[in-house]
Amino acid sequence: MLDDNKTVFHLIDGGSDEQDLALTLAENLAKDDTIEMDDIAVLAQAEGIGPVTADEEYSDRVASLVDDGVSMKACSNTLDMFDLAEADLVDGVEVVSSGVGELTRLQNDGYAYIRP
């Protein structure tokens, strides 16, 4: 049995509805007083990179999640694919070496995996 409550949301789809849903679920979990969370992470990769990019539709929500202690992560391979730099991301977004590697590590560390 796991002693920690940790969840990672996988933001991989470019659709606005899917991106909105992933962020809403992360926000709802962060505000849920009925469960004590040790960590909530959102990993953005592939077409899902948009919300963690500064000046995009969801960048204010991403900044608010960072302020609330949610770990926001961006795949470096995706940044390369879209010719983005770390400076193009919302402040506080962590760049990880690969999205799939980070997901593997997080799941091995007991994170529940959710892909909206």
Phi and psi restraints in degrees (range 20) as a CNS / XPLOR table:
assign (resid 1 and name C) (resid 2 and name N)
       (resid 2 and name CA) (resid 2 and name C) 1.0 -79.5 20.0 2
assign (resid 2 and name N) (resid 2 and name CA)
       (resid 2 and name C) (resid 3 and name N) 1.0 140.4 20.0 2
assign (resid 2 and name C) (resid 3 and name N)
       (resid 3 and name CA) (resid 3 and name C) 1.0 -91.2 20.0 2
assign (resid 3 and name N) (resid 3 and name CA)
       (resid 3 and name C) (resid 4 and name N) 1.0 -18.6 20.0 2
assign (resid 3 and name C) (resid 4 and name N)
       (resid 4 and name CA) (resid 4 and name C) 1.0 -109.0 20.0 2
assign (resid 4 and name N) (resid 4 and name CA)
       (resid 4 and name C) (resid 5 and name N) 1.0 148.1 20.0 2
assign (resid 4 and name C) (resid 5 and name N)
       (resid 5 and name CA) (resid 5 and name C) 1.0 -106.1 20.0 2
assign (resid 5 and name N) (resid 5 and name CA)
       (resid 5 and name C) (resid 6 and name N) 1.0 109.1 20.0 2
assign (resid 5 and name C) (resid 6 and name N)
       (resid 6 and name CA) (resid 6 and name C) 1.0 -135.9 20.0 2
assign (resid 6 and name N) (resid 6 and name CA)
       (resid 6 and name C) (resid 7 and name N) 1.0 138.6 20.0 2
assign (resid 6 and name C) (resid 7 and name N)
       (resid 7 and name CA) (resid 7 and name C) 1.0 -136.6 20.0 2
assign (resid 7 and name N) (resid 7 and name CA)
       (resid 7 and name C) (resid 8 and name N) 1.0 140.2 20.0 2
assign (resid 7 and name C) (resid 8 and name N)
       (resid 8 and name CA) (resid 8 and name C) 1.0 -120.6 20.0 2
assign (resid 8 and name N) (resid 8 and name CA)
       (resid 8 and name C) (resid 9 and name N) 1.0 129.7 20.0 2
assign (resid 8 and name C) (resid 9 and name N)
       (resid 9 and name CA) (resid 9 and name C) 1.0 -99.1 20.0 2
assign (resid 9 and name N) (resid 9 and name CA)
       (resid 9 and name C) (resid 10 and name N) 1.0 129.2 20.0 2
assign (resid 9 and name C) (resid 10 and name N)
       (resid 10 and name CA) (resid 10 and name C) 1.0 -98.1 20.0 2
assign (resid 10 and name N) (resid 10 and name CA)
       (resid 10 and name C) (resid 11 and name N) 1.0 109.5 20.0 2
assign (resid 10 and name C) (resid 11 and name N)
       (resid 11 and name CA) (resid 11 and name C) 1.0 -99.7 20.0 2
assign (resid 11 and name N) (resid 11 and name CA)
       (resid 11 and name C) (resid 12 and name N) 1.0 95.4 20.0 2
assign (resid 11 and name C) (resid 12 and name N)
       (resid 12 and name CA) (resid 12 and name C) 1.0 -124.3 20.0 2
assign (resid 12 and name N) (resid 12 and name CA)
       (resid 12 and name C) (resid 13 and name N) 1.0 -13.3 20.0 2
assign (resid 12 and name C) (resid 13 and name N)
       (resid 13 and name CA) (resid 13 and name C) 1.0 -95.2 20.0 2
assign (resid 13 and name N) (resid 13 and name CA)
       (resid 13 and name C) (resid 14 and name N) 1.0 144.0 20.0 2
assign (resid 13 and name C) (resid 14 and name N)
       (resid 14 and name CA) (resid 14 and name C) 1.0 -86.9 20.0 2
assign (resid 14 and name N) (resid 14 and name CA)
       (resid 14 and name C) (resid 15 and name N) 1.0 -5.7 20.0 2
assign (resid 14 and name C) (resid 15 and name N)
       (resid 15 and name CA) (resid 15 and name C) 1.0 -71.5 20.0 2
assign (resid 15 and name N) (resid 15 and name CA)
       (resid 15 and name C) (resid 16 and name N) 1.0 136.7 20.0 2
assign (resid 15 and name C) (resid 16 and name N)
       (resid 16 and name CA) (resid 16 and name C) 1.0 -58.7 20.0 2
assign (resid 16 and name N) (resid 16 and name CA)
       (resid 16 and name C) (resid 17 and name N) 1.0 -40.8 20.0 2
assign (resid 16 and name C) (resid 17 and name N)
       (resid 17 and name CA) (resid 17 and name C) 1.0 -62.3 20.0 2
assign (resid 17 and name N) (resid 17 and name CA)
       (resid 17 and name C) (resid 18 and name N) 1.0 -42.9 20.0 2
assign (resid 17 and name C) (resid 18 and name N)
       (resid 18 and name CA) (resid 18 and name C) 1.0 -67.9 20.0 2
assign (resid 18 and name N) (resid 18 and name CA)
       (resid 18 and name C) (resid 19 and name N) 1.0 -40.2 20.0 2
assign (resid 18 and name C) (resid 19 and name N)
       (resid 19 and name CA) (resid 19 and name C) 1.0 -65.2 20.0 2
assign (resid 19 and name N) (resid 19 and name CA)
       (resid 19 and name C) (resid 20 and name N) 1.0 -44.5 20.0 2
assign (resid 19 and name C) (resid 20 and name N)
       (resid 20 and name CA) (resid 20 and name C) 1.0 -60.3 20.0 2
assign (resid 20 and name N) (resid 20 and name CA)
       (resid 20 and name C) (resid 21 and name N) 1.0 -43.9 20.0 2
assign (resid 20 and name C) (resid 21 and name N)
       (resid 21 and name CA) (resid 21 and name C) 1.0 -63.2 20.0 2
assign (resid 21 and name N) (resid 21 and name CA)
       (resid 21 and name C) (resid 22 and name N) 1.0 -45.3 20.0 2
assign (resid 21 and name C) (resid 22 and name N)
       (resid 22 and name CA) (resid 22 and name C) 1.0 -59.2 20.0 2
assign (resid 22 and name N) (resid 22 and name CA)
       (resid 22 and name C) (resid 23 and name N) 1.0 -45.0 20.0 2
assign (resid 22 and name C) (resid 23 and name N)
       (resid 23 and name CA) (resid 23 and name C) 1.0 -68.2 20.0 2
assign (resid 23 and name N) (resid 23 and name CA)
       (resid 23 and name C) (resid 24 and name N) 1.0 -39.3 20.0 2
assign (resid 23 and name C) (resid 24 and name N)
       (resid 24 and name CA) (resid 24 and name C) 1.0 -62.3 20.0 2
assign (resid 24 and name N) (resid 24 and name CA)
       (resid 24 and name C) (resid 25 and name N) 1.0 -43.8 20.0 2
assign (resid 24 and name C) (resid 25 and name N)
       (resid 25 and name CA) (resid 25 and name C) 1.0 -63.0 20.0 2
assign (resid 25 and name N) (resid 25 and name CA)
       (resid 25 and name C) (resid 26 and name N) 1.0 -41.6 20.0 2
assign (resid 25 and name C) (resid 26 and name N)
       (resid 26 and name CA) (resid 26 and name C) 1.0 -63.8 20.0 2
assign (resid 26 and name N) (resid 26 and name CA)
       (resid 26 and name C) (resid 27 and name N) 1.0 -42.7 20.0 2
assign (resid 26 and name C) (resid 27 and name N)
       (resid 27 and name CA) (resid 27 and name C) 1.0 -61.9 20.0 2
assign (resid 27 and name N) (resid 27 and name CA)
       (resid 27 and name C) (resid 28 and name N) 1.0 -45.5 20.0 2
assign (resid 27 and name C) (resid 28 and name N)
       (resid 28 and name CA) (resid 28 and name C) 1.0 -62.4 20.0 2
assign (resid 28 and name N) (resid 28 and name CA)
       (resid 28 and name C) (resid 29 and name N) 1.0 -42.3 20.0 2
assign (resid 28 and name C) (resid 29 and name N)
       (resid 29 and name CA) (resid 29 and name C) 1.0 -66.1 20.0 2
assign (resid 29 and name N) (resid 29 and name CA)
       (resid 29 and name C) (resid 30 and name N) 1.0 -39.9 20.0 2
assign (resid 29 and name C) (resid 30 and name N)
       (resid 30 and name CA) (resid 30 and name C) 1.0 -63.5 20.0 2
assign (resid 30 and name N) (resid 30 and name CA)
       (resid 30 and name C) (resid 31 and name N) 1.0 -29.6 20.0 2
assign (resid 30 and name C) (resid 31 and name N)
       (resid 31 and name CA) (resid 31 and name C) 1.0 -94.6 20.0 2
assign (resid 31 and name N) (resid 31 and name CA)
       (resid 31 and name C) (resid 32 and name N) 1.0 -5.3 20.0 2
assign (resid 31 and name C) (resid 32 and name N)
       (resid 32 and name CA) (resid 32 and name C) 1.0 -74.9 20.0 2
assign (resid 32 and name N) (resid 32 and name CA)
       (resid 32 and name C) (resid 33 and name N) 1.0 108.9 20.0 2
assign (resid 32 and name C) (resid 33 and name N)
       (resid 33 and name CA) (resid 33 and name C) 1.0 -78.0 20.0 2
assign (resid 33 and name N) (resid 33 and name CA)
       (resid 33 and name C) (resid 34 and name N) 1.0 -7.0 20.0 2
assign (resid 33 and name C) (resid 34 and name N)
       (resid 34 and name CA) (resid 34 and name C) 1.0 -87.4 20.0 2
assign (resid 34 and name N) (resid 34 and name CA)
       (resid 34 and name C) (resid 35 and name N) 1.0 -5.5 20.0 2
assign (resid 34 and name C) (resid 35 and name N)
       (resid 35 and name CA) (resid 35 and name C) 1.0 -138.3 20.0 2
assign (resid 35 and name N) (resid 35 and name CA)
       (resid 35 and name C) (resid 36 and name N) 1.0 131.4 20.0 2
assign (resid 35 and name C) (resid 36 and name N)
       (resid 36 and name CA) (resid 36 and name C) 1.0 -87.9 20.0 2
assign (resid 36 and name N) (resid 36 and name CA)
       (resid 36 and name C) (resid 37 and name N) 1.0 115.4 20.0 2
assign (resid 36 and name C) (resid 37 and name N)
       (resid 37 and name CA) (resid 37 and name C) 1.0 -97.4 20.0 2
assign (resid 37 and name N) (resid 37 and name CA)
       (resid 37 and name C) (resid 38 and name N) 1.0 134.5 20.0 2
assign (resid 37 and name C) (resid 38 and name N)
       (resid 38 and name CA) (resid 38 and name C) 1.0 -87.2 20.0 2
assign (resid 38 and name N) (resid 38 and name CA)
       (resid 38 and name C) (resid 39 and name N) 1.0 -31.8 20.0 2
assign (resid 38 and name C) (resid 39 and name N)
       (resid 39 and name CA) (resid 39 and name C) 1.0 -162.1 20.0 2
assign (resid 39 and name N) (resid 39 and name CA)
       (resid 39 and name C) (resid 40 and name N) 1.0 142.1 20.0 2
assign (resid 39 and name C) (resid 40 and name N)
       (resid 40 and name CA) (resid 40 and name C) 1.0 -125.8 20.0 2
assign (resid 40 and name N) (resid 40 and name CA)
       (resid 40 and name C) (resid 41 and name N) 1.0 129.0 20.0 2
assign (resid 40 and name C) (resid 41 and name N)
       (resid 41 and name CA) (resid 41 and name C) 1.0 -126.1 20.0 2
assign (resid 41 and name N) (resid 41 and name CA)
       (resid 41 and name C) (resid 42 and name N) 1.0 148.7 20.0 2
assign (resid 41 and name C) (resid 42 and name N)
       (resid 42 and name CA) (resid 42 and name C) 1.0 -125.0 20.0 2
assign (resid 42 and name N) (resid 42 and name CA)
       (resid 42 and name C) (resid 43 and name N) 1.0 121.2 20.0 2
assign (resid 42 and name C) (resid 43 and name N)
       (resid 43 and name CA) (resid 43 and name C) 1.0 -107.0 20.0 2
assign (resid 43 and name N) (resid 43 and name CA)
       (resid 43 and name C) (resid 44 and name N) 1.0 119.0 20.0 2
assign (resid 43 and name C) (resid 44 and name N)
       (resid 44 and name CA) (resid 44 and name C) 1.0 -103.2 20.0 2
assign (resid 44 and name N) (resid 44 and name CA)
       (resid 44 and name C) (resid 45 and name N) 1.0 129.0 20.0 2
assign (resid 44 and name C) (resid 45 and name N)
       (resid 45 and name CA) (resid 45 and name C) 1.0 -152.0 20.0 2
assign (resid 45 and name N) (resid 45 and name CA)
       (resid 45 and name C) (resid 46 and name N) 1.0 166.6 20.0 2
assign (resid 45 and name C) (resid 46 and name N)
       (resid 46 and name CA) (resid 46 and name C) 1.0 52.1 20.0 2
assign (resid 46 and name N) (resid 46 and name CA)
       (resid 46 and name C) (resid 47 and name N) 1.0 -135.4 20.0 2
assign (resid 46 and name C) (resid 47 and name N)
       (resid 47 and name CA) (resid 47 and name C) 1.0 -66.6 20.0 2
assign (resid 47 and name N) (resid 47 and name CA)
       (resid 47 and name C) (resid 48 and name N) 1.0 -11.0 20.0 2
assign (resid 47 and name C) (resid 48 and name N)
       (resid 48 and name CA) (resid 48 and name C) 1.0 -86.1 20.0 2
assign (resid 48 and name N) (resid 48 and name CA)
       (resid 48 and name C) (resid 49 and name N) 1.0 7.0 20.0 2
assign (resid 48 and name C) (resid 49 and name N)
       (resid 49 and name CA) (resid 49 and name C) 1.0 -72.8 20.0 2
assign (resid 49 and name N) (resid 49 and name CA)
       (resid 49 and name C) (resid 50 and name N) 1.0 -23.0 20.0 2
assign (resid 49 and name C) (resid 50 and name N)
       (resid 50 and name CA) (resid 50 and name C) 1.0 -49.2 20.0 2
assign (resid 50 and name N) (resid 50 and name CA)
       (resid 50 and name C) (resid 51 and name N) 1.0 -50.3 20.0 2
assign (resid 50 and name C) (resid 51 and name N)
       (resid 51 and name CA) (resid 51 and name C) 1.0 -60.4 20.0 2
assign (resid 51 and name N) (resid 51 and name CA)
       (resid 51 and name C) (resid 52 and name N) 1.0 -26.9 20.0 2
assign (resid 51 and name C) (resid 52 and name N)
       (resid 52 and name CA) (resid 52 and name C) 1.0 -90.5 20.0 2
assign (resid 52 and name N) (resid 52 and name CA)
       (resid 52 and name C) (resid 53 and name N) 1.0 2.0 20.0 2
assign (resid 52 and name C) (resid 53 and name N)
       (resid 53 and name CA) (resid 53 and name C) 1.0 -89.1 20.0 2
assign (resid 53 and name N) (resid 53 and name CA)
       (resid 53 and name C) (resid 54 and name N) 1.0 132.6 20.0 2
assign (resid 53 and name C) (resid 54 and name N)
       (resid 54 and name CA) (resid 54 and name C) 1.0 -58.8 20.0 2
assign (resid 54 and name N) (resid 54 and name CA)
       (resid 54 and name C) (resid 55 and name N) 1.0 145.9 20.0 2
assign (resid 54 and name C) (resid 55 and name N)
       (resid 55 and name CA) (resid 55 and name C) 1.0 66.3 20.0 2
assign (resid 55 and name N) (resid 55 and name CA)
       (resid 55 and name C) (resid 56 and name N) 1.0 21.5 20.0 2
assign (resid 55 and name C) (resid 56 and name N)
       (resid 56 and name CA) (resid 56 and name C) 1.0 -99.9 20.0 2
assign (resid 56 and name N) (resid 56 and name CA)
       (resid 56 and name C) (resid 57 and name N) 1.0 176.3 20.0 2
assign (resid 56 and name C) (resid 57 and name N)
       (resid 57 and name CA) (resid 57 and name C) 1.0 -54.7 20.0 2
assign (resid 57 and name N) (resid 57 and name CA)
       (resid 57 and name C) (resid 58 and name N) 1.0 -39.0 20.0 2
assign (resid 57 and name C) (resid 58 and name N)
       (resid 58 and name CA) (resid 58 and name C) 1.0 -107.3 20.0 2
assign (resid 58 and name N) (resid 58 and name CA)
       (resid 58 and name C) (resid 59 and name N) 1.0 10.8 20.0 2
assign (resid 58 and name C) (resid 59 and name N)
       (resid 59 and name CA) (resid 59 and name C) 1.0 -61.9 20.0 2
assign (resid 59 and name N) (resid 59 and name CA)
       (resid 59 and name C) (resid 60 and name N) 1.0 -34.1 20.0 2
assign (resid 59 and name C) (resid 60 and name N)
       (resid 60 and name CA) (resid 60 and name C) 1.0 -66.5 20.0 2
assign (resid 60 and name N) (resid 60 and name CA)
       (resid 60 and name C) (resid 61 and name N) 1.0 -38.8 20.0 2
assign (resid 60 and name C) (resid 61 and name N)
       (resid 61 and name CA) (resid 61 and name C) 1.0 -67.4 20.0 2
assign (resid 61 and name N) (resid 61 and name CA)
       (resid 61 and name C) (resid 62 and name N) 1.0 -39.3 20.0 2
assign (resid 61 and name C) (resid 62 and name N)
       (resid 62 and name CA) (resid 62 and name C) 1.0 -63.4 20.0 2
assign (resid 62 and name N) (resid 62 and name CA)
       (resid 62 and name C) (resid 63 and name N) 1.0 -44.1 20.0 2
assign (resid 62 and name C) (resid 63 and name N)
       (resid 63 and name CA) (resid 63 and name C) 1.0 -60.4 20.0 2
assign (resid 63 and name N) (resid 63 and name CA)
       (resid 63 and name C) (resid 64 and name N) 1.0 -39.8 20.0 2
assign (resid 63 and name C) (resid 64 and name N)
       (resid 64 and name CA) (resid 64 and name C) 1.0 -65.0 20.0 2
assign (resid 64 and name N) (resid 64 and name CA)
       (resid 64 and name C) (resid 65 and name N) 1.0 -40.7 20.0 2
assign (resid 64 and name C) (resid 65 and name N)
       (resid 65 and name CA) (resid 65 and name C) 1.0 -63.2 20.0 2
assign (resid 65 and name N) (resid 65 and name CA)
       (resid 65 and name C) (resid 66 and name N) 1.0 -42.1 20.0 2
assign (resid 65 and name C) (resid 66 and name N)
       (resid 66 and name CA) (resid 66 and name C) 1.0 -59.2 20.0 2
assign (resid 66 and name N) (resid 66 and name CA)
       (resid 66 and name C) (resid 67 and name N) 1.0 -45.1 20.0 2
assign (resid 66 and name C) (resid 67 and name N)
       (resid 67 and name CA) (resid 67 and name C) 1.0 -61.5 20.0 2
assign (resid 67 and name N) (resid 67 and name CA)
       (resid 67 and name C) (resid 68 and name N) 1.0 -30.3 20.0 2
assign (resid 67 and name C) (resid 68 and name N)
       (resid 68 and name CA) (resid 68 and name C) 1.0 -84.2 20.0 2
assign (resid 68 and name N) (resid 68 and name CA)
       (resid 68 and name C) (resid 69 and name N) 1.0 1.8 20.0 2
assign (resid 68 and name C) (resid 69 and name N)
       (resid 69 and name CA) (resid 69 and name C) 1.0 93.8 20.0 2
assign (resid 69 and name N) (resid 69 and name CA)
       (resid 69 and name C) (resid 70 and name N) 1.0 7.5 20.0 2
assign (resid 69 and name C) (resid 70 and name N)
       (resid 70 and name CA) (resid 70 and name C) 1.0 -77.7 20.0 2
assign (resid 70 and name N) (resid 70 and name CA)
       (resid 70 and name C) (resid 71 and name N) 1.0 132.5 20.0 2
assign (resid 70 and name C) (resid 71 and name N)
       (resid 71 and name CA) (resid 71 and name C) 1.0 -79.4 20.0 2
assign (resid 71 and name N) (resid 71 and name CA)
       (resid 71 and name C) (resid 72 and name N) 1.0 113.2 20.0 2
assign (resid 71 and name C) (resid 72 and name N)
       (resid 72 and name CA) (resid 72 and name C) 1.0 -101.8 20.0 2
assign (resid 72 and name N) (resid 72 and name CA)
       (resid 72 and name C) (resid 73 and name N) 1.0 128.9 20.0 2
assign (resid 72 and name C) (resid 73 and name N)
       (resid 73 and name CA) (resid 73 and name C) 1.0 -129.5 20.0 2
assign (resid 73 and name N) (resid 73 and name CA)
       (resid 73 and name C) (resid 74 and name N) 1.0 144.4 20.0 2
assign (resid 73 and name C) (resid 74 and name N)
       (resid 74 and name CA) (resid 74 and name C) 1.0 -127.4 20.0 2
assign (resid 74 and name N) (resid 74 and name CA)
       (resid 74 and name C) (resid 75 and name N) 1.0 139.2 20.0 2
assign (resid 74 and name C) (resid 75 and name N)
       (resid 75 and name CA) (resid 75 and name C) 1.0 -75.8 20.0 2
assign (resid 75 and name N) (resid 75 and name CA)
       (resid 75 and name C) (resid 76 and name N) 1.0 125.6 20.0 2
assign (resid 75 and name C) (resid 76 and name N)
       (resid 76 and name CA) (resid 76 and name C) 1.0 -66.5 20.0 2
assign (resid 76 and name N) (resid 76 and name CA)
       (resid 76 and name C) (resid 77 and name N) 1.0 -32.4 20.0 2
assign (resid 76 and name C) (resid 77 and name N)
       (resid 77 and name CA) (resid 77 and name C) 1.0 -63.7 20.0 2
assign (resid 77 and name N) (resid 77 and name CA)
       (resid 77 and name C) (resid 78 and name N) 1.0 -38.1 20.0 2
assign (resid 77 and name C) (resid 78 and name N)
       (resid 78 and name CA) (resid 78 and name C) 1.0 -67.1 20.0 2
assign (resid 78 and name N) (resid 78 and name CA)
       (resid 78 and name C) (resid 79 and name N) 1.0 -41.1 20.0 2
assign (resid 78 and name C) (resid 79 and name N)
       (resid 79 and name CA) (resid 79 and name C) 1.0 -57.7 20.0 2
assign (resid 79 and name N) (resid 79 and name CA)
       (resid 79 and name C) (resid 80 and name N) 1.0 -44.9 20.0 2
assign (resid 79 and name C) (resid 80 and name N)
       (resid 80 and name CA) (resid 80 and name C) 1.0 -61.5 20.0 2
assign (resid 80 and name N) (resid 80 and name CA)
       (resid 80 and name C) (resid 81 and name N) 1.0 -43.6 20.0 2
assign (resid 80 and name C) (resid 81 and name N)
       (resid 81 and name CA) (resid 81 and name C) 1.0 -60.6 20.0 2
assign (resid 81 and name N) (resid 81 and name CA)
       (resid 81 and name C) (resid 82 and name N) 1.0 -37.6 20.0 2
assign (resid 81 and name C) (resid 82 and name N)
       (resid 82 and name CA) (resid 82 and name C) 1.0 -100.3 20.0 2
assign (resid 82 and name N) (resid 82 and name CA)
       (resid 82 and name C) (resid 83 and name N) 1.0 11.3 20.0 2
assign (resid 82 and name C) (resid 83 and name N)
       (resid 83 and name CA) (resid 83 and name C) 1.0 54.4 20.0 2
assign (resid 83 and name N) (resid 83 and name CA)
       (resid 83 and name C) (resid 84 and name N) 1.0 47.6 20.0 2
assign (resid 83 and name C) (resid 84 and name N)
       (resid 84 and name CA) (resid 84 and name C) 1.0 -109.5 20.0 2
assign (resid 84 and name N) (resid 84 and name CA)
       (resid 84 and name C) (resid 85 and name N) 1.0 152.2 20.0 2
assign (resid 84 and name C) (resid 85 and name N)
       (resid 85 and name CA) (resid 85 and name C) 1.0 -112.6 20.0 2
assign (resid 85 and name N) (resid 85 and name CA)
       (resid 85 and name C) (resid 86 and name N) 1.0 164.7 20.0 2
assign (resid 85 and name C) (resid 86 and name N)
       (resid 86 and name CA) (resid 86 and name C) 1.0 -57.6 20.0 2
assign (resid 86 and name N) (resid 86 and name CA)
       (resid 86 and name C) (resid 87 and name N) 1.0 -32.8 20.0 2
assign (resid 86 and name C) (resid 87 and name N)
       (resid 87 and name CA) (resid 87 and name C) 1.0 -65.8 20.0 2
assign (resid 87 and name N) (resid 87 and name CA)
       (resid 87 and name C) (resid 88 and name N) 1.0 -16.9 20.0 2
assign (resid 87 and name C) (resid 88 and name N)
       (resid 88 and name CA) (resid 88 and name C) 1.0 -82.6 20.0 2
assign (resid 88 and name N) (resid 88 and name CA)
       (resid 88 and name C) (resid 89 and name N) 1.0 -5.1 20.0 2
assign (resid 88 and name C) (resid 89 and name N)
       (resid 89 and name CA) (resid 89 and name C) 1.0 -94.1 20.0 2
assign (resid 89 and name N) (resid 89 and name CA)
       (resid 89 and name C) (resid 90 and name N) 1.0 159.6 20.0 2
assign (resid 89 and name C) (resid 90 and name N)
       (resid 90 and name CA) (resid 90 and name C) 1.0 -59.7 20.0 2
assign (resid 90 and name N) (resid 90 and name CA)
       (resid 90 and name C) (resid 91 and name N) 1.0 139.1 20.0 2
assign (resid 90 and name C) (resid 91 and name N)
       (resid 91 and name CA) (resid 91 and name C) 1.0 -55.5 20.0 2
assign (resid 91 and name N) (resid 91 and name CA)
       (resid 91 and name C) (resid 92 and name N) 1.0 133.8 20.0 2
assign (resid 91 and name C) (resid 92 and name N)
       (resid 92 and name CA) (resid 92 and name C) 1.0 97.3 20.0 2
assign (resid 92 and name N) (resid 92 and name CA)
       (resid 92 and name C) (resid 93 and name N) 1.0 -7.3 20.0 2
assign (resid 92 and name C) (resid 93 and name N)
       (resid 93 and name CA) (resid 93 and name C) 1.0 -79.4 20.0 2
assign (resid 93 and name N) (resid 93 and name CA)
       (resid 93 and name C) (resid 94 and name N) 1.0 127.9 20.0 2
assign (resid 93 and name C) (resid 94 and name N)
       (resid 94 and name CA) (resid 94 and name C) 1.0 -89.8 20.0 2
assign (resid 94 and name N) (resid 94 and name CA)
       (resid 94 and name C) (resid 95 and name N) 1.0 134.1 20.0 2
assign (resid 94 and name C) (resid 95 and name N)
       (resid 95 and name CA) (resid 95 and name C) 1.0 -91.8 20.0 2
assign (resid 95 and name N) (resid 95 and name CA)
       (resid 95 and name C) (resid 96 and name N) 1.0 128.4 20.0 2
assign (resid 95 and name C) (resid 96 and name N)
       (resid 96 and name CA) (resid 96 and name C) 1.0 -111.0 20.0 2
assign (resid 96 and name N) (resid 96 and name CA)
       (resid 96 and name C) (resid 97 and name N) 1.0 155.0 20.0 2
assign (resid 96 and name C) (resid 97 and name N)
       (resid 97 and name CA) (resid 97 and name C) 1.0 -62.4 20.0 2
assign (resid 97 and name N) (resid 97 and name CA)
       (resid 97 and name C) (resid 98 and name N) 1.0 -39.0 20.0 2
assign (resid 97 and name C) (resid 98 and name N)
       (resid 98 and name CA) (resid 98 and name C) 1.0 -153.5 20.0 2
assign (resid 98 and name N) (resid 98 and name CA)
       (resid 98 and name C) (resid 99 and name N) 1.0 143.3 20.0 2
assign (resid 98 and name C) (resid 99 and name N)
       (resid 99 and name CA) (resid 99 and name C) 1.0 -63.7 20.0 2
assign (resid 99 and name N) (resid 99 and name CA)
       (resid 99 and name C) (resid 100 and name N) 1.0 -45.1 20.0 2
assign (resid 99 and name C) (resid 100 and name N)
       (resid 100 and name CA) (resid 100 and name C) 1.0 -67.8 20.0 2
assign (resid 100 and name N) (resid 100 and name CA)
       (resid 100 and name C) (resid 101 and name N) 1.0 -35.5 20.0 2
assign (resid 100 and name C) (resid 101 and name N)
       (resid 101 and name CA) (resid 101 and name C) 1.0 -65.2 20.0 2
assign (resid 101 and name N) (resid 101 and name CA)
       (resid 101 and name C) (resid 102 and name N) 1.0 -41.6 20.0 2
assign (resid 101 and name C) (resid 102 and name N)
       (resid 102 and name CA) (resid 102 and name C) 1.0 -66.3 20.0 2
assign (resid 102 and name N) (resid 102 and name CA)
       (resid 102 and name C) (resid 103 and name N) 1.0 -42.2 20.0 2
assign (resid 102 and name C) (resid 103 and name N)
       (resid 103 and name CA) (resid 103 and name C) 1.0 -61.0 20.0 2
assign (resid 103 and name N) (resid 103 and name CA)
       (resid 103 and name C) (resid 104 and name N) 1.0 -42.2 20.0 2
assign (resid 103 and name C) (resid 104 and name N)
       (resid 104 and name CA) (resid 104 and name C) 1.0 -61.2 20.0 2
assign (resid 104 and name N) (resid 104 and name CA)
       (resid 104 and name C) (resid 105 and name N) 1.0 -46.5 20.0 2
assign (resid 104 and name C) (resid 105 and name N)
       (resid 105 and name CA) (resid 105 and name C) 1.0 -61.9 20.0 2
assign (resid 105 and name N) (resid 105 and name CA)
       (resid 105 and name C) (resid 106 and name N) 1.0 -46.8 20.0 2
assign (resid 105 and name C) (resid 106 and name N)
       (resid 106 and name CA) (resid 106 and name C) 1.0 -63.1 20.0 2
assign (resid 106 and name N) (resid 106 and name CA)
       (resid 106 and name C) (resid 107 and name N) 1.0 -43.6 20.0 2
assign (resid 106 and name C) (resid 107 and name N)
       (resid 107 and name CA) (resid 107 and name C) 1.0 -66.1 20.0 2
assign (resid 107 and name N) (resid 107 and name CA)
       (resid 107 and name C) (resid 108 and name N) 1.0 -36.5 20.0 2
assign (resid 107 and name C) (resid 108 and name N)
       (resid 108 and name CA) (resid 108 and name C) 1.0 -65.7 20.0 2
assign (resid 108 and name N) (resid 108 and name CA)
       (resid 108 and name C) (resid 109 and name N) 1.0 -25.9 20.0 2
assign (resid 108 and name C) (resid 109 and name N)
       (resid 109 and name CA) (resid 109 and name C) 1.0 -87.9 20.0 2
assign (resid 109 and name N) (resid 109 and name CA)
       (resid 109 and name C) (resid 110 and name N) 1.0 7.7 20.0 2
assign (resid 109 and name C) (resid 110 and name N)
       (resid 110 and name CA) (resid 110 and name C) 1.0 94.9 20.0 2
assign (resid 110 and name N) (resid 110 and name CA)
       (resid 110 and name C) (resid 111 and name N) 1.0 11.4 20.0 2
assign (resid 110 and name C) (resid 111 and name N)
       (resid 111 and name CA) (resid 111 and name C) 1.0 -73.5 20.0 2
assign (resid 111 and name N) (resid 111 and name CA)
       (resid 111 and name C) (resid 112 and name N) 1.0 136.4 20.0 2
assign (resid 111 and name C) (resid 112 and name N)
       (resid 112 and name CA) (resid 112 and name C) 1.0 -74.3 20.0 2
assign (resid 112 and name N) (resid 112 and name CA)
       (resid 112 and name C) (resid 113 and name N) 1.0 138.2 20.0 2
assign (resid 112 and name C) (resid 113 and name N)
       (resid 113 and name CA) (resid 113 and name C) 1.0 -101.9 20.0 2
assign (resid 113 and name N) (resid 113 and name CA)
       (resid 113 and name C) (resid 114 and name N) 1.0 125.6 20.0 2
assign (resid 113 and name C) (resid 114 and name N)
       (resid 114 and name CA) (resid 114 and name C) 1.0 -130.5 20.0 2
assign (resid 114 and name N) (resid 114 and name CA)
       (resid 114 and name C) (resid 115 and name N) 1.0 125.1 20.0 2
assign (resid 114 and name C) (resid 115 and name N)
       (resid 115 and name CA) (resid 115 and name C) 1.0 -121.1 20.0 2
assign (resid 115 and name N) (resid 115 and name CA)
       (resid 115 and name C) (resid 116 and name N) 1.0 103.0 20.0 2
